[in-house]
Amino acid sequence: TISSARVLITASDNTGPMPFEETVTSINRSGSVATVAHTAHGLVSGKKVLIKGAVEQEYNGIFVITNVSANAYDYTVSGTPATPANGTIKATGVVIDGTTDGSGLITDNRPHASNQPITGRVRKATGSPIYRTGSISGIISSTTGFSSTIQLIRDE
């Protein structure tokens, strides 16, 4: 059992309901709210998205999204980056982004309209002992979900 291991699981391709490196139409900022125009994205309010490719670094990262509609969503951005955002901006759905609990577990519950291919990694690089990064891949079934045990190797 490894507690406080960092876990990141994202969509691994575009065959499921979540986006994978899909082109963002635009990101505009008003105050601390970034509004993303993203056609038929399939994301859910309160869940996370990985944004990358914006020239203004404040727009890049993993963010909890709100105010979700079929073709847009919002997230909180730090600072006052130029608006609209510049660059070739891509969005990927995030399934899990967090740390394992005291029992070494991390979970998320959400319905998926169809099977969702995923990829990810888990690592524990702070606090002794330290472990090498472990890989995660598979498919979240729209009917039975996904469960996996990842074995991490101590990095001494």
C-alpha positions in Angstrom: 0.0 0.0 0.0 1.5 3.3 -1.1 -0.3 6.4 0.1 0.2 9.9 -1.3 1.2 8.6 -4.8 0.4 11.1 -7.6 -2.0 9.7 -10.2 -2.9 11.2 -13.6 -5.2 9.3 -16.0 -6.4 10.9 -19.2 -8.2 9.9 -22.4 -5.8 8.1 -24.7 -7.5 8.6 -28.0 -10.6 10.0 -29.6 -12.6 6.8 -29.8 -14.4 7.4 -26.4 -16.7 10.2 -25.3 -13.9 12.4 -23.8 -11.6 14.5 -26.0 -8.0 13.6 -26.7 -5.7 16.4 -27.9 -8.7 18.0 -29.7 -8.3 21.4 -31.1 -9.8 24.2 -29.0 -11.5 26.9 -31.1 -10.7 29.7 -28.7 -10.0 30.7 -25.1 -11.1 34.2 -24.0 -10.6 35.5 -20.5 -12.8 37.9 -18.4 -11.2 38.5 -15.0 -10.1 35.2 -13.7 -12.5 33.1 -15.9 -11.2 31.5 -19.1 -14.0 30.5 -21.4 -13.1 27.7 -23.8 -14.9 27.3 -27.1 -14.6 23.6 -27.9 -17.1 21.9 -30.2 -18.9 18.8 -28.9 -16.3 18.2 -26.2 -18.1 15.7 -24.1 -16.8 17.0 -20.8 -18.7 17.3 -17.5 -19.0 20.2 -15.0 -16.9 19.7 -11.9 -14.4 17.3 -13.7 -11.0 18.2 -15.2 -9.4 19.0 -18.5 -5.8 19.2 -19.6 -5.1 22.3 -21.7 -1.8 22.6 -23.6 -0.3 24.6 -26.5 -1.3 28.1 -25.4 1.5 30.7 -25.8 0.3 32.3 -22.6 1.4 29.7 -20.0 -1.3 30.7 -17.5 -3.9 29.0 -19.8 -2.0 25.6 -19.8 -2.4 23.0 -17.2 -5.1 20.8 -15.6 -8.2 22.6 -14.5 -11.6 21.9 -13.0 -14.3 23.0 -15.4 -17.6 24.7 -14.8 -20.4 26.4 -16.7 -20.4 23.5 -19.2 -22.5 23.6 -22.4 -22.3 21.4 -25.5 -19.6 23.6 -27.1 -17.9 25.5 -24.2 -16.8 25.5 -20.6 -15.0 27.7 -18.1 -12.1 27.4 -15.8 -10.2 29.7 -13.4 -7.0 31.1 -14.7 -4.3 32.8 -12.7 -2.8 36.2 -13.6 -3.9 38.3 -16.5 -2.7 36.6 -19.7 -3.5 38.2 -23.0 -7.0 37.4 -24.4 -7.8 35.7 -26.6 -5.2 33.0 -26.0 -2.7 32.4 -28.8 -1.2 29.1 -30.1 -2.3 25.7 -31.3 -4.3 24.8 -28.2 -5.4 21.2 -27.5 -7.7 19.8 -24.8 -7.7 16.3 -23.3 -10.2 14.9 -20.9 -8.8 14.1 -17.4 -10.3 11.0 -15.7 -8.3 11.2 -12.5 -5.8 13.8 -11.2 -4.9 13.4 -7.5 -3.1 11.4 -4.9 -3.8 8.0 -3.4 -5.4 7.8 0.1 -4.0 6.1 3.2 -5.0 2.8 1.7 -3.2 3.5 -1.5 -6.5 4.0 -3.4 -7.9 6.7 -5.7 -11.3 6.6 -7.3 -13.7 8.5 -9.5 -17.3 7.9 -10.4 -18.9 9.2 -13.6 -21.1 7.7 -16.3 -19.5 7.2 -19.8 -21.8 7.0 -22.8 -19.4 4.6 -24.4 -16.1 2.9 -23.6 -13.3 5.3 -22.9 -9.7 4.3 -23.7 -7.3 5.7 -21.0 -3.6 6.2 -20.3 -1.8 7.5 -17.3 0.9 7.2 -14.7 1.4 7.0 -11.0 4.5 8.0 -9.1 5.7 8.8 -5.6 8.7 11.1 -5.8 8.4 13.0 -2.5 8.9 11.6 0.9 10.8 8.4 1.6 10.5 5.8 0.2 10.5 7.1 -3.4 9.1 4.9 -6.2 9.6 4.8 -10.0 6.8 5.9 -12.2 4.2 3.2 -13.1 2.1 3.1 -16.2 -1.6 2.8 -16.5 -3.5 1.9 -19.6 -6.8 0.3 -20.5 -10.4 1.0 -21.3 -13.1 2.2 -19.0 -16.2 0.1 -19.8 -19.4 2.1 -20.1 -21.1 -0.8 -18.2 -18.5 -2.2 -15.8 -16.0 0.7 -15.3 -12.3 0.2 -14.7 -10.2 -1.1 -11.9 -6.5 -1.7 -11.8 -3.7 -2.5 -9.4 -0.4 -0.8 -10.2 2.8 -2.1 -8.8 5.4 0.5 -8.1 9.1 -0.3 -7.8 11.2 1.4 -5.1 13.8 3.8 -6.5 16.7 3.6 -4.1 
